[in-house]
Amino acid sequence: MGSQQQPAADAPAAALAPDKSGYTLFNPTPDSQLRSFAPDRPPKADSATTVDAGHFQYETDLLNYSQTNFGGVTTRLYQAFDPVWKLGLTNWVDFELQFNGYQNLTATDNATGAAVAKASGFGDVFVKSKINLFGNDGGSAALAIIPYVKIPSDAPTISNGVVEGGLIAPFQLQLPHDFGLTQMSEVDALKDAADSGRHANFVDLVNLNHAVPGIKNLSAAIEFFSSVGTDPNTPPIYTFDTALIYLLTPNVQLDAGADFGLNRAAPAVQVFVGLSQRF
């Protein structure tokens, strides 16, 4: 391997990253110092970077459809306009509200075709805060923690009607040849399927993304996702997820994708299109 070329003695020093520690909700980060736009979509992986201080961001499905065939029942779920609203509080902390949007669910018995369940209404609300631990404004790695609490809606079947919560930890790594890797772990306290008790649930995923050659501002991602809990009546879920992401402007992103179930309890297919924008 050849040695790295050294700069000439009179070469200017590399520009230092600007100090953004003083920016807050009431002293916003200047537009010229905004970090690259990095929404928490798609597919399921969250970004490890926060919204810049004093800036607002939303991310939403325009349409999301899933179909699950499990236990002799086929369930179809449509969901639309489920925004996540984000507000940068400091250079390393943001506040987030996630609305599960309007949902329409139909479950039918595979043997008879009879309706097992029908429901529609607005889903739960998640209150979150993303706290970046390092890598927010540079470097090859970044790590954040995201504590959250779920506030249930009053829509039967759409919501299980109980408060739940957890902690999410996304880690991002820049790989050679412009590949990006996200590894995310999550632990949740969720309601048991058969009673009002709680059980621990563990989510893990690995996401790999890269620019699509020859098409400016278009990138693609693949992801392996697992959700496994300690409740014997709640089956694990495994999926293989795919997505295309197009950066329309530095502050507007369009996306579309399809997720595929790797076991019977997971949705056999889930397709979506979405939009994210920063102000």
C-alpha positions, 0 to 999 in steps of 0.5 A: 500500500502506498503512503498517504501524500502529505500536504505541502508545508505552505498548504492552508490548514483544513477548515474546522467544523463550525462551533454550533453548540450555542444554537438553540430553539430561540437562536436557530442554526443559520441555514448555511450551517445546517447538516445534511437532511436525514429523515427517519424514513424509510424504511424502519431505521431511524437516523442518528442525527437530530434536527438542527436547533430552531428548525422544524421538520415533518415526515409522513406516509402519504399512503401505507398498505399492508397485508398479513395472513396469519392464524387463518385470518387475512388482515388488510390495513390502510394508513394515511397521513401519519406525520412525525413532527420534529423540532430542534431544541439544541444542537444535539437534542430534538423533540418529536411527536409521531401520529399514527394517522388515519387507519382502516383495518379489515380482517376476514376468515380465510375459510369462510370469507366472513369478516372477523374484524373491521375498524377505522380511526386515528391511531396512537401518538408517540412522544419522543426525544432524540439525543445525539451522543456523537457524530451529529456534525461530522465523522464516520460514525454517529450514535443517538438514543431515543426514549419514547412514550406511546399515548393510546388512542380511543379507537378499538382494534386500531389501538390496544388502549394502554400506555407503552414505552421504550428506548431506541438506539440507532448507530450509523457508520460510513463504509468504504465506497460510499455505503452507509450502514445503520444498526439499530437496537430497541427495547420496549415495554409492551402489553401482553397479548392475553392480559393487561401485563407487560413484557419486554420486546426487543427490536434489531435491524441492519440497514445498508444504503447507497446512491443509485449509480447514474441518477443524481440524488437517488439512493436505495436501501435494504434492511433486515428487521426483527421484533422478538418479545418475551410474551409467549402469545406474541409471535416474533416478526421478521421482515426484509425491507427495501426503499428508494429515496429521492432528494428533490431539494436539500430540504425535501425528500420523496420515498417509496418502498416495499417490505416483505415478511420473512415469517407468517406473523409478519405482514406478507407485504407492506408498500408505502410512499412518503414525504419529508420536509425541513424548514 
